[in-house]
Amino acid sequence: MMQQYIKEMEQDPYDPDEFVERLAYRVFGNSADSDNAVVDDVQDTFVQAIKDLKFLQERQKRKCEKLEQDCREKESLYAIQIQNLQEQNKAGISIFQNLDERINYVATKVIHVGDQLESINTPRSRAVQVHKLIGYLEEFMSAGPLSIDIFNDPTKIDDAADVIQKLFPIAQELPPGKFEEAKMKIIKKYDEIECLLIEEFIKNHSRKNLVRMNEIAAILTHFKGYSQCVDAFIEYSQANSLSGKNLFADIIPVCENNLKIIEAVFTNPDQVMAKFILNIYQLKLQNHIITILSEVKDTANYLEKLSQLYKKTSILSKNLSRLNMGNDDMFLNKMQKNIFQKYLDSYFISELKNLKEKCLIILQRFYESKGHQKKQIQAGGFQELRRDLQTVISTRTNFNIMHIEDYGGETFLSEYVATSLIQEFNQALDRCCTLSSSSDIPSNSYQIFEILTSYLIEDYVDYGLELAVQSVPIPEAKTHDPPNVYFFEVIKQVNAIILLFENQLSDTLVPLIITTPKYSQCISFKKKKLEQIESKIDFGLDRSLNAVTGWIKICLSSEQKKSDFKPETDVDTMTSVACKSVVQYLSSNIKHIRQCLDAKNANLVLAELGIKFHRIVYEHLLQYTYNSAGAMCAICDMNEYRRCVKDLGSPLVIDLFDTLHALCNLLLVKHENLKQVCYGDTLVGLDHSILSNFIQLRSDFKSQKLAALLKNLTSR
C-alpha cells in the first residue's frame, strides 16, 4: 500500500483532495455492508493511511538528512580543491609575469643587435651598389658599344631599367668636358629603355596581361616618361571603344571596364582615372559636341540640340560620379562647364531671339490662314467719338457714315494658337532651366514670361478683343435684320486662353521664381495686363448689351402699332408681332450668353441685360394710349416678356417685370377699382408719379374724370 501512496504522491500535479477522494472511494466502492459498517471501515482506512503516511514521512526525512549530510561533505571537499586551484593560479600568474619581462628584455636586445647589424650592413650594401654603378658608369665612359649583358639582353630589361634610372641623375651631375660622351650615352640608353618599356606595356595591354603591366608601370614610375605610359594606355583603351556614333551610351561601360584595369595596374589609380575621364571630355566628347552643333544651321534646332547635349552630358557626369572613381562632382562639373561655356555665354540671347521669331511666325501664319492683314487699331479718342456720332446720326436719320466691319463672325482668336505659343514658352523655359546658371534662372525665366505675355496677351488676345469691340453693331441702328453680336463668343475664347495662360504659369514658371523678388514682379505685371483685358471685356460687354437692347428698342418702335393697344373693334387678344420678334431675339441672346460665359459672370451680364430691357419696355409702354382690348394685348405682351426674363435667372429683373405687369393691370381694371389696385401689395410701394403716368394712358382717363383719383393718390 505504501508503494501505491508514493506513486500517487509523485504524480505532477499532486492534489491532496483527489488523494482523499480516491481513498474513500476504495472503501465505499468495495463494501456491501450497512452504513455503520462502512463508517467503521472508513475510519479504519483513514487511521491506517495516516499511520502509513507518517511512516513514509519519517523515512523520507531520514533520506533528506542523509543527502544533506553528503552534500555538506562534498561542498567542503570542493572548497578545499578550489582553494588549491586559486593558489596554483596565483603561482602561474607570477611565473607568466616573469616570463613576459624576460621576453621583453630579450626582444629589446634583439632590436638593439638588429639596429647595430643594419648600421653596419647599410653602408656595406650601399658601397656594393655604388661599386656596381661605378662599374656601369665606367662601361658608358669606355669607347665603343656597351658590352654589359643587361643592356643587350631584352629579357633583362627590368634590371637595365633599374640601373639606368639610377645612372641618369648621376649623369646630370657630371661636369661637362670629358664626361660629355658618357653623359650622352646614358641619356640615349635612358630614352631607349623608356621607349622599350612603354612598347612592352602596350603589348601586354593588348594581351590583357595585367600582372606584367603592373610590373612595368611600377618601373616607369621612376622614369620621367611615366606620363607617356599613362597617355599610351588611355589612347589605346579609348581608340576602338569610343569611335561609334552612340558616344554617350559607350562612355560608362568603357570607364567601368578600364577602372578595374587601372586599379590592378597603376599605383595611383585615382590620378590615372581622372586623366582617363579628362581625355574623354576634352577630346572625344568635346569634338563630338562641336561636330553636332556646327552642322545645325537654324537657331531653333541649334538650341534644341544644345539643350539635349547638355542634358546628356549632365546625366553622364552624374552617372560617372556614382562609380566612385575618385573624382568629385566639382571635377566633372568643371569639365562640363569648360566644354559648354562658349555656347552658354551667348545662349540666352539666342533663346530670346528664337522665342520672339517663333511667336511672330505662329501669329503670322494664323492671320494668313484667315486671310487677314493685321492692322493698327485706333482705340479710344477720335475713334470713339466717330462711333458716338454714327450712333446719333443712325438713330435719327438712318444714314450710316461709318461701316462696322464684323468680319463675318470671325473672332481672330483660337485656343490652338494660344497652345502653340505656350508650347514654345515651355520649351524655352525648359532650355532656360537646363542651360542657365542657378542664379540666372529666375531672371531669365521672367524675361521669357514677358515675351509670352507680350505676344499672347498684348499682340494676340488684346488685338482680337479690340477687333471684336469695334465689330459690335451700333446700337439703335435702323436696320430690319437683328444684329449678330459675336463679342460673347470672343469672351468665351479669351477666358479659355487666359485660363490656359494662368495654369501654365502656375505649373512651370511660379516654382522657379516663387522664392525670389521676380515672383512679385511677375504677379504685378500679369495683374496689370489682365486688368487691361478685363477692362476691355467690360467695355465690349457694355457695348454689346447696348447693341442688343438698342435693336430691341428700334424693333418695338418700328413694329409696334398704335392699333395694337387701341383697336377700334374687338379683336382676339394675342401677343403682338413686335413682342414676338423681341422675345425671340432676346431668348437667342440669353442662350448665347449662357453658352459663352461662366455661370457667375453670365448671371451678372444677364441681370444687367434684364434691367436695360425693363427700362426699354417701360418707356415703350408709356408712348401709347390703351382701351380695354389694347390693355389686354399689353398684358399678353407683358406675360410673354415675363416668361422670357425668367431665363435670365435674376430675382431683381423678375420683380421688375412683375411690377410692370401689375402696372399694366391699371390699364384694364374698372375705374372704380383703380384705387384698390393702386394700394395692392404689388404697387403700394411705388412712387405716385409712376402710378399716375400709367393711369393717364387709359383711353377713358378724361371721360371717367380720373384726374380726381390721381389727386387723391397724391394727397395720401
C-alpha positions, 0 to 999 in steps of 0.5 A: 500500500505504501508503494501505491501512496508514493506513486500517487504522491509523485504524480505532477500535479499532486492534489491532496483532495483527489488523494482523499477522494480516491481513498474513500472511494476504495472503501465505499466502492468495495463494501456491501455492508450497512452504513455503520459498517462502512463508517467503521471501515472508513475510519479504519482506512483513514487511521491506517493511511495516516499511520502509513503516511507518517511512516513514509514521512519519517523515512523520507526525512531520514533520506533528506538528512542523509543527502544533506549530510553528503552534500555538506561533505562534498561542498567542503571537499570542493572548497578545499580543491578550489582553494588549491586551484586559486593558489596554483593560479596565483603561482602561474600568474607570477611565473607568466609575469616573469616570463613576459619581462624576460621576453621583453628584455630579450626582444629589446636586445634583439632590436638593439643587435638588429639596429647595430647589424643594419648600421653596419650592413647599410653602408656595406650594401650601399658601397656594393651598389655604388661599386656596381654603378661605378662599374656601369658608369665606367662601361658608358665612359669606355669607347665603343658599344656597351658590352654589359649583358643587361643592356643587350639582353631584352629579357633583362630589361627590368634590371637595365631599367633599374640601373639606368634610372639610377645612372641618369641623375648621376649623369646630370651631375657630371661636369661637362668636358670629358664626361660629355660622351658618357653623359650622352650615352646614358641619356640615349640608353635612358630614352631607349629603355623608356621607349622599350618599356612603354612598347612592352606595356602596350603589348601586354595591354593588348594581351590583357596581361595585367600582372606584367603591366603592373610590373612595368608601370611600377618601373616607369614610375621612376622614369620621367616618361611615366606620363607617356605610359599613362597617355599610351594606355588611355589612347589605346583603351579609348581608340576602338571603344569610343569611335561609334556614333552612340558616344554617350551610351559607350562612355560608362561601360568603357570607364567601368571596364578600364577602372578595374584595369587601372586599379590592378595596374597603376599605383595611383589609380585615382590620378590615372582615372581622372586623366582617363575621364579628362581625355574623354571630355576634352577630346572625344566628347568635346569634338563630338559636341562641336561636330553636332552643333556646327552642322545645325544651321537654324537657331531653333534646332541649334538650341534644341540640340544644345539643350539635349547635349547638355542634358546628356552630358549632365546625366553622364557626369552624374552617372560617372560620379556614382562609380566612385572613381575618385573624382568629385562632382566639382571635377566633372562639373568643371569639365562640363562647364569648360566644354559648354561655356562658349555656347552658354555665354551667348545662349540666352540671347539666342533663346530670346531671339528664337522665342520672339521669331517663333511667336511672330511666325505662329501669329503670322501664319494664323492671320494668313490662314484667315486671310487677314492683314493685321492692322493698327487699331485706333482705340479710344479718342477720335475713334470713339467719338466717330462711333458716338456720332454714327450712333446719333446720326443712325438713330435719327436719320438712318444714314450710316457714315461709318461701316462696322466691319464684323468680319463675318463672325470671325473672332481672330482668336483660337485656343490652338494658337494660344497652345502653340505659343505656350508650347514654345514658352515651355520649351524655352523655359525648359532650355532656360532651366537646363542651360542657365546658371542657378542664379540666372534662372529666375531672371531669365525665366521672367524675361521669357514670361514677358515675351509670352505675355507680350505676344499672347496677351498684348499682340494676340488676345488684346488685338482680337478683343479690340477687333471684336469691340469695334465689330459690335453693331451700333446700337439703335441702328435702323436696320430690319435684320437683328444684329449678330453680336459675336463679342460673347463668343470672343469672351468665351475664347479669351477666358479659355486662353487666359485660363490656359495662360494662368495654369501654365504659369502656375505649373512651370514658371511660379516654382522657379521664381516663387522664392525670389523678388521676380515672383512679385514682379511677375504677379504685378505685371500679369495683374496689370495686363489682365486688368487691361483685358478685363477692362476691355471685356467690360467695355465690349460687354457694355457695348454689346448689351447696348447693341442688343437692347438698342435693336430691341428698342428700334424693333418695338418702335418700328413694329409696334402699332398704335392699333395694337393697344387701341383697336377700334373693334374687338379683336382676339387678344394675342401677343403682338408681332413686335413682342414676338420678334423681341422675345425671340431675339432676346431668348437667342441672346440669353442662350448665347450668353449662357453658352459663352460665359461662366455661370457667375459672370453670365448671371451678372451680364444677364441681370444687367441685360434684364434691367436695360430691357425693363427700362426699354419696355417701360418707356415703350409702354408709356408712348401709347394710349390703351382701351380695354382690348389694347390693355389686354394685348399689353398684358399678353405682351407683358406675360410673354416678356415675363416668361422670357426674363425668367431665363435670365435667372435674376430675382431683381429683373423678375420683380421688375417685370412683375411690377410692370405687369401689375402696372399694366393691370391699371390699364384694364381694371374698372375705374372704380377699382383703380384705387384698390389696385393702386394700394395692392401689395404689388404697387403700394410701394411705388412712387405716385408719379409712376402710378399716375403716368400709367393711369393717364394712358387709359383711353377713358382717363378724361371721360371717367374724370380720373384726374380726381383719383390721381389727386387723391393718390397724391394727397395720401 
